Amino acid sequence: MTMAGQTINDRLLAARHSLAGQGLAKSVCKATTEECIGPKKKHLDYLVHCANEPNVSIPHLANLLIERSQNANWVVVYKSLITTHHLMAYGNERFMQYLASSNSTFNLSSFLDKGTVQDGGMGVPGGRMGYDMSPFIRRYAKYLNEKSLSYRAMAFDFCKVKRGKEEGSLRSMNAEKLLKTLPVLQAQLDALLEFDCQSNDLSNGVINMSFMLLFRDLIRLFACYNDGIINLLEKYFDMNKKHARDALDLYKKFLVRMDRVGEFLKVAENVGIDKGDIPDLTKAPSSLLDALEQHLATL
């Protein structure tokens, strides 16, 4: 039975979509209020649930969040980024796929909130706070864009691949693929480390929540990176000269990044993240670097 070219089913589906759409818009607004605390767990849980529902439009969900990130108020913008990051980490993979394939990135490289004058709680005038938080918003958006780019390049999320000796994805890659993969991983790690905050910057529930999500990603990215470097060193002595030169270069970059990861983890320790959750960064002896350089010289 059709009505003006539409089946009853079509119309029911459309009605369900628009209901789901309204519910979605409402939940996105609730997760990104102007209240200076991180998005509430119940709203995030509901959005994760929505992302897993087949009748919810993922593009609609992503675009609602991107729209909220265009707000003038730093709290709303920051919370829309946190909600997006939370969905990337815990939501359905379709959400990540959509962000990666649709080029829908956050254009916040010049974001500055000079205006929010509401009291930011704790007696801090909101205007000053918005000014202080703006650089972190710009860097956080940059990281989330980089996370999407890296997914687009690899078709997987470094934070979700298997890690470790037996079946780690980066432990079992061939040399050629590894040399292409590690620079992508490095770029994502660099964008994360550029967040560059100190313990005293973590002064409100909003930035604290983004820091926890970044910490979670960092632990996973670094474990992956470590897997890749171990694999690279195991294959190093069988490589041709060009590959060995690239590999040595990647290893040197890894050593530099280890120091920067260490600085990030110090901040995590200072703000009371459980020591058991913080990986131990034991450095390879410098004699290893000498051996690698000598081998390259003989090729």
C-alpha positions as CSV (number, residue, x, y, z in Angstrom):
1,M,0.0,0.0,0.0
2,T,1.6,3.3,-1.0
3,M,0.8,6.9,-0.3
4,A,2.0,9.4,-2.8
5,G,4.9,7.2,-3.9
6,Q,6.0,6.3,-0.4
7,T,5.3,3.0,1.2
8,I,4.0,2.9,4.8
9,N,7.4,1.3,5.6
10,D,9.3,4.2,4.1
11,R,7.2,6.7,6.1
12,L,7.7,4.7,9.3
13,L,11.4,4.6,8.7
14,A,11.5,8.3,8.0
15,A,9.5,8.9,11.2
16,R,11.8,6.7,13.2
17,H,14.8,8.5,11.7
18,S,13.4,11.9,12.6
19,L,12.5,10.8,16.1
20,A,16.0,9.2,16.4
21,G,17.4,12.4,14.9
22,Q,15.6,14.7,17.4
23,G,16.7,12.4,20.3
24,L,20.2,12.5,19.0
25,A,20.3,16.3,18.7
26,K,19.0,16.6,22.2
27,S,21.6,14.2,23.6
28,V,24.4,16.0,21.8
29,C,23.2,19.2,23.3
30,K,23.0,17.6,26.8
31,A,26.6,16.3,26.4
32,T,27.8,19.7,25.4
33,T,26.2,22.2,27.8
34,E,27.9,25.4,28.9
35,E,28.4,23.9,32.4
36,C,32.1,23.8,33.2
37,I,32.3,20.0,33.9
38,G,33.1,17.1,31.5
39,P,30.2,15.6,29.6
40,K,28.1,13.4,31.9
41,K,28.6,9.7,31.7
42,K,24.9,9.0,31.1
43,H,24.9,11.2,28.0
44,L,28.1,9.7,26.6
45,D,26.7,6.2,27.3
46,Y,23.5,7.1,25.4
47,L,25.4,8.4,22.4
48,V,27.6,5.3,22.3
49,H,24.4,3.2,22.4
50,C,23.0,5.4,19.5
51,A,26.2,4.9,17.4
52,N,25.6,1.2,17.6
53,E,21.9,1.4,16.5
54,P,21.4,0.5,12.8
55,N,18.7,3.1,12.4
56,V,20.8,6.0,13.7
57,S,22.5,8.1,11.0
58,I,26.2,8.3,11.8
59,P,26.7,11.3,9.4
60,H,24.0,13.1,11.3
61,L,25.6,12.3,14.7
62,A,29.0,13.4,13.5
63,N,27.7,16.6,11.9
64,L,25.8,17.5,15.1
65,L,29.0,17.3,17.0
66,I,31.0,19.3,14.4
67,E,28.2,21.9,14.5
68,R,28.5,22.2,18.3
69,S,32.2,22.7,17.9
70,Q,31.5,25.9,16.0
71,N,30.0,27.5,19.1
72,A,31.6,30.7,20.5
73,N,31.7,29.3,24.1
74,W,34.9,27.4,24.8
75,V,33.1,25.0,27.2
76,V,30.7,23.9,24.5
77,V,33.4,23.5,21.9
78,Y,35.7,21.6,24.2
79,K,32.9,19.2,25.2
80,S,32.0,18.5,21.6
81,L,35.6,17.5,21.0
82,I,35.6,15.3,24.1
83,T,32.3,13.6,23.1
84,T,33.7,13.0,19.6
85,H,36.9,11.5,21.1
86,H,34.8,9.3,23.5
87,L,32.8,8.0,20.5
88,M,36.0,7.3,18.6
89,A,37.3,5.3,21.5
90,Y,34.2,3.5,22.7
91,G,31.6,3.9,19.9
92,N,30.9,1.8,16.8
93,E,33.7,1.8,14.3
94,R,31.3,3.2,11.7
95,F,31.7,6.6,13.5
96,M,35.5,6.6,13.0
97,Q,35.1,5.4,9.4
98,Y,32.7,8.2,8.6
99,L,35.0,10.9,10.1
100,A,38.0,9.4,8.2
101,S,36.2,9.1,4.8
102,S,34.2,12.3,4.8
103,N,37.0,14.8,5.3
104,S,34.8,16.3,8.1
105,T,37.5,17.7,10.3
106,F,37.4,20.3,13.1
107,N,38.5,23.7,11.8
108,L,39.6,25.2,15.1
109,S,43.2,26.1,14.3
110,S,42.4,29.8,15.1
111,F,39.8,29.3,17.9
112,L,40.0,31.9,20.6
113,D,37.3,32.5,23.3
114,K,37.9,36.0,24.8
115,G,34.3,36.5,25.6
116,T,32.7,34.0,28.0
117,V,32.4,36.1,31.1
118,Q,30.3,33.7,33.2
119,D,32.1,32.7,36.4
120,G,34.0,29.6,35.7
121,G,33.4,28.2,39.1
122,M,36.1,28.3,41.8
123,G,36.0,32.1,41.5
124,V,37.7,32.1,38.2
125,P,36.2,34.6,35.7
126,G,35.1,32.6,32.7
127,G,36.7,35.1,30.3
128,R,40.2,34.5,31.5
129,M,39.6,30.8,31.6
130,G,38.3,30.7,28.1
131,Y,41.5,32.5,27.0
132,D,43.7,30.0,28.9
133,M,41.8,27.0,27.5
134,S,41.7,28.1,23.9
135,P,45.3,26.8,23.0
136,F,44.3,23.4,24.4
137,I,41.2,23.3,22.3
138,R,43.2,24.1,19.2
139,R,45.7,21.4,19.9
140,Y,43.1,18.8,20.9
141,A,41.1,19.4,17.7
142,K,44.4,19.0,15.8
143,Y,45.0,15.7,17.4
144,L,41.5,14.4,16.7
145,N,41.9,15.4,13.0
146,E,45.2,13.6,12.9
147,K,43.6,10.5,14.5
148,S,41.0,10.5,11.6
149,L,43.8,11.0,9.0
150,S,45.8,8.1,10.4
151,Y,42.7,5.9,10.2
152,R,42.1,6.9,6.6
153,A,45.7,6.0,5.8
154,M,45.8,2.7,7.6
155,A,42.1,1.6,7.6
156,F,42.5,0.7,11.3
157,D,42.8,2.5,14.6
158,F,46.3,2.2,16.2
159,C,44.6,2.5,19.6
160,K,42.5,-0.6,18.9
161,V,44.9,-3.1,17.2
162,K,46.2,-6.2,18.9
163,R,49.5,-5.6,20.7
164,G,52.2,-7.8,22.2
165,K,54.5,-10.6,21.4
166,E,52.3,-13.3,19.9
167,E,49.8,-11.5,17.7
168,G,50.5,-7.8,17.8
169,S,49.7,-6.3,14.4
170,L,52.9,-4.3,14.3
171,R,55.0,-7.2,15.5
172,S,54.0,-9.3,12.6
173,M,54.2,-6.8,9.7
174,N,56.7,-7.2,6.9
175,A,59.6,-4.6,6.6
176,E,58.1,-2.8,3.7
177,K,54.7,-2.2,5.4
178,L,56.4,-1.4,8.7
179,L,58.4,1.4,7.1
180,K,55.2,2.9,5.7
181,T,53.2,2.4,8.9
182,L,55.5,3.8,11.5
183,P,55.6,7.4,10.1
184,V,51.8,7.5,10.2
185,L,51.8,6.3,13.8
186,Q,54.5,8.9,14.6
187,A,52.5,11.7,13.2
188,Q,49.5,10.8,15.4
189,L,51.7,10.5,18.5
190,D,53.3,13.8,17.7
191,A,49.9,15.5,17.5
192,L,49.0,14.0,20.8
193,L,52.2,15.1,22.5
194,E,51.7,18.6,21.2
195,F,48.8,18.9,23.6
196,D,51.7,19.8,25.9
197,C,50.0,20.6,29.3
198,Q,51.4,20.8,32.7
199,S,49.7,19.7,35.9
200,N,48.6,23.2,36.8
201,D,46.8,23.6,33.5
202,L,44.5,20.7,34.5
203,S,42.3,23.1,36.5
204,N,38.8,22.1,35.6
205,G,36.7,19.1,34.8
206,V,36.6,19.7,31.1
207,I,40.4,19.8,30.3
208,N,40.8,17.0,32.9
209,M,38.5,14.7,30.9
210,S,40.3,15.4,27.6
211,F,43.6,14.7,29.4
212,M,42.3,11.3,30.5
213,L,41.2,10.4,27.0
214,L,44.6,11.5,25.6
215,F,46.4,9.5,28.3
216,R,44.4,6.4,27.3
217,D,45.3,6.9,23.7
218,L,48.9,7.5,24.5
219,I,49.4,4.3,26.4
220,R,47.9,2.3,23.4
221,L,49.8,4.3,20.8
222,F,53.1,3.9,22.6
223,A,52.6,0.1,23.1
224,C,52.0,-0.1,19.3
225,Y,55.0,2.0,18.5
226,N,57.2,-0.1,20.8
227,D,55.9,-3.3,19.0
228,G,56.8,-1.7,15.6
229,I,60.3,-0.7,16.7
230,I,61.1,-4.1,18.1
231,N,60.0,-5.7,14.9
232,L,62.0,-3.1,12.9
233,L,65.2,-3.9,14.9
234,E,64.6,-7.6,14.4
235,K,64.5,-7.2,10.7
236,Y,67.2,-4.5,10.5
237,F,70.2,-6.7,9.8
238,D,68.5,-8.3,6.8
239,M,67.5,-5.0,5.1
240,N,69.0,-3.4,2.0
241,K,70.8,-0.1,2.4
242,K,67.9,2.2,1.6
243,H,65.5,0.4,4.0
244,A,68.2,0.2,6.7
245,R,68.8,4.0,6.4
246,D,65.0,4.6,6.8
247,A,64.8,2.2,9.7
248,L,67.7,3.8,11.5
249,D,66.1,7.2,11.0
250,L,62.8,5.9,12.5
251,Y,64.7,4.4,15.5
252,K,66.4,7.8,16.2
253,K,63.0,9.5,16.0
254,F,61.6,6.9,18.4
255,L,64.3,7.7,21.0
256,V,63.4,11.5,20.9
257,R,59.7,10.7,21.3
258,M,60.4,8.4,24.2
259,D,61.6,11.4,26.2
260,R,58.5,13.4,25.3
261,V,56.3,10.5,26.2
262,G,58.1,10.4,29.6
263,E,57.3,14.0,30.2
264,F,53.6,13.4,29.4
265,L,53.6,10.5,31.8
266,K,55.1,12.6,34.6
267,V,52.2,15.0,34.3
268,A,49.8,12.0,34.5
269,E,51.6,10.8,37.7
270,N,51.4,14.3,39.2
271,V,47.7,14.4,38.7
272,G,47.2,11.1,40.5
273,I,46.8,8.6,37.7
274,D,47.5,5.2,39.3
275,K,51.2,4.2,38.9
276,G,50.2,0.7,37.8
277,D,48.5,2.2,34.7
278,I,51.7,4.1,33.7
279,P,54.1,2.1,31.5
280,D,57.7,1.8,32.4
281,L,60.0,3.4,29.7
282,T,63.2,1.4,30.0
283,K,65.6,2.8,27.5
284,A,67.6,0.6,25.1
285,P,71.4,1.0,25.8
286,S,73.1,3.6,23.6
287,S,75.5,0.8,22.4
288,L,72.6,-0.5,20.4
289,L,72.5,2.8,18.3
290,D,76.2,2.5,17.7
291,A,75.8,-1.1,16.5
292,L,73.0,0.0,14.1
293,E,75.1,2.8,12.7
294,Q,78.1,0.6,12.2
295,H,76.1,-2.0,10.4
296,L,74.6,0.7,8.0
297,A,78.2,1.9,7.3
298,T,79.2,-1.6,6.1
299,L,76.3,-1.9,3.7
